[in-house]
Amino acid sequence: MTMTDAMPSPTRRTAAQPGGGYDVDQVRKDFPILARRVHDGRPLVYLDSAASSQKPTAVLDAERDYYELHNANVHRGIHVLAEEATALYESARDRVAAFIGAPGRDEVVFTKNSSEALNLVAYAMSNAATAGPEAERFRLGPGDEVVITEMEHHSNLVPWQMLCQRTGAALRWIGLTDDGRLDLADVEKVITERAKVVSFVHQSNILGTVNPVATLVDRARAVGALTVLDASQSVPHMPIDVTALGVDFLAFTGHKMCGPTGIGVLWGRGELLAVMPPFLGGGEMIEVVTMEASTYAVPPHRFEAGTPMIAQAVGLGAAVDYLTDLGMDAIAAHEHDITAYALDQLATVPGLRIIGPPDAVDRGGAVSFVLTGSDNRPLHPHDVGQLLDERGIAVRVGHHCARPVCLRYGVPATTRASFHLYSTRGEVDALVEGLGHVRRFFGT
């Protein structure tokens, strides 16, 4: 009997149906918070999953089980709890690797979120200046360029700005069309032989746009640039295979995929992680330490300094199991249906302008919009969000950590409704009805 065989597993159940698909009403019973009543007994309508998804009971049980029965530090002890904790932590790594089609478990690095994963790559490129010749591919300096897009979340913008400031490299970006897609007309003039890294979002958190990964990867590969993909909004919503995508690095976060907060993932090609300098120094990431110098552990532990997010990793493993049981193809199909329905219904709201693609082609379930009142005066998204909240409808308002997008489309902020595997058409109807109430409230 192995350590994992000896440990009880949290109960897993699924609403997946034979032949594909699932019963969304049954799925919702797995998420205790969706049964909440708010504001004088109104049912909660949760339309903010792009910011953070809700958690099924299986994930809550997995974390509780870890703390109640197996809590110990990992990789460092020979007592039973330490061995069990290590087995649970590394089992989560195995499940994540399988979930994204990674060729090897050693290519999966646990971070605390997507932001840290992206910063890890950017700072490793800074640290390459003092590394050995094996890190040559990561070195940047004056004359080199980093390419991003105008639709990036700040997590995939600010780290590259900072890297360019530290190294003297130049930052360039691909612009946007009026309907919220990448303007690829001059992509060969933006991604040139000077590019050392091309980093871009898979699915936009504000526009919902799903970007053409193959087009950008092919161009980056043609000029010898590394590719980094921010998959924070795609891994939770569609099947992902890192080998098929062809990128060099991929980042995502647990709390958007029904997992806990405080856990994220950086996937990287094994041959690149093997020569990439570390980001953080400390315990666990070392091989040999003397007072004069240190050598570093092999990946992934080289990039996981200190006590890791053990309970959160266990919870993430449970989230992966939950999503796998439902089926990512089924989840993607359900969300496509909800998004298409939402776009059609929102088009009936007078004075509403979608910021992003107006149809569901190559589009995810984050729908941002601006609204005018019945007197044709622009409404501030904060007012829209507050009035919707009074009716139990939770949306996100602001620039969604993508302020350059708002600048591009000439709006100070947007209201965003975002959907996940548990969203329903009835919730879309509640949103549309709520927006009618908002317009009437501000009418003359």
C-alpha positions, 0 to 999 in steps of 0.5 A, a space after each residue: 500500500 502506498 502513502 496515497 492509498 492509505 489516505 482517504 480521498 474527499 468524496 467526488 461527484 459529478 453531474 456529467 451526462 453520458 455522451 457529453 454535456 452536464 446538468 447545470 442545475 445539478 452542478 450548481 448544487 455542488 457550489 454552496 455559495 450559489 444558494 445564498 440569498 442577499 439583500 432582503 432575500 434576493 437570490 444571488 446571481 453571480 456574474 463575476 467569474 472572470 475575477 474569481 470563480 466559486 468553489 465546489 464542495 469537493 475543493 472545500 473538502 480537499 483542503 479541510 481534509 488536508 488540514 485535519 489529517 495530513 498537515 505538515 511541511 513537504 519534502 523535508 520530513 520522514 515522519 508519516 504526516 510529512 510523507 503524506 503531505 508531500 504525496 498530496 502536494 506532488 500528486 496535485 502537480 501530476 494532475 495539473 500536468 495531465 490536465 494541460 497536457 504537459 509532457 512531464 511533471 517537472 515542467 509544472 511550477 507552483 506559484 501563488 497566482 498568474 502574476 507571480 508566474 509571469 513575473 518569474 519569467 520576467 525576473 529570470 530574464 533579468 537574472 540571466 545577466 549574472 548567470 552562466 553561458 547556459 542562460 544566454 537565451 534569456 539575456 536582454 539588453 539595449 537593442 532587444 525588444 519585448 512584444 506584448 498586445 494592447 489587450 493585456 491584463 496589467 499582470 502581463 504588461 507591468 512586469 515587461 515594462 519593468 524588465 525593459 527598464 532594468 535591461 534597456 530593452 524596448 517594449 512594443 505591442 500589437 494594437 486592437 481593431 475596433 471590434 476588439 481583436 488583435 490588429 495583425 496587419 503589421 505583425 511582421 513589423 512589430 515582431 521583428 528579429 530584435 524580439 527576444 520574447 513575445 508575451 500575450 493573453 490567450 483569452 482577454 479578461 475584458 474583451 473576451 477575445 480568444 487570440 490566434 495563438 498559432 499565428 503569433 507563435 509561428 511569427 515568434 518562432 520565425 525570429 527566434 523569440 520566446 513565447 509566453 502565454 497568459 492562460 488565466 482566462 482560458 485554462 478554466 474554460 476550454 481544453 488546453 494542451 501545451 504541446 499543441 499550443 506550441 508556446 514556451 511558457 504558460 501561466 494560469 491561476 487556481 482561483 479562476 478554475 474553481 480552485 483556491 486562492 493563493 495558488 497558480 502555475 507556470 508551465 515551461 518547456 523542460 529544456 528552458 526551465 533547466 537553464 533558466 535562472 531562479 527568481 527567488 532564493 531561499 530554502 528548498 530551491 538549492 542544491 549545495 550552499 556554502 558561505 561563498 556561493 550556492 548551486 540550485 536544485 533542478 526544476 521545478 523546485 528551483 523555482 519554488 523557494 520556501 514553504 509552498 502553498 501546500 493546502 492550496 495545491 491540494 485544493 487545486 488538484 481537487 479542482 482539476 479532478 472536478 473539471 475533468 469529471 465534467 469534461 472541458 469540452 462540455 464546459 466550453 460548449 456550455 459557456 459558448 451557449 451562455 455567451 452567445 445567448 447573453 450577447 443576443 439578449 444584451 443587444 436588446 438593451 437600449 443604450 448598451 454598447 459591447 466593448 469587444 467582439 459582438 458575436 461568440 466567434 473566437 470569444 469567451 464569456 467575459 462581456 464588457 459594456 457601457 450603458 446610457 440611461 433613458 435620457 441618453 446620458 452615459 452612466 458610470 459603471 460604478 452606478 450600474 454595478 451598485 444598482 445591479 448589486 441591490 438586485 442580487 446581481 454581482 458584476 465587475 466594474 472598472 478597468 479590469 486591470 486592463 486600462 490601456 483597453 479602456 483608453 483604446 476605446 475611449 471609455 473610463 471603465 466598463 461593466 463586465 458580466 462573466 460566466 462559468 460552468 455554473 452560469 444559466 440563461 436565467 441569470 442572463 435574463 436577470 441581468 438584462 432585466 436589471 439593466 432595464 431597471 438601471 436605465 429607468 432609475 437614471 431616466 428623466 
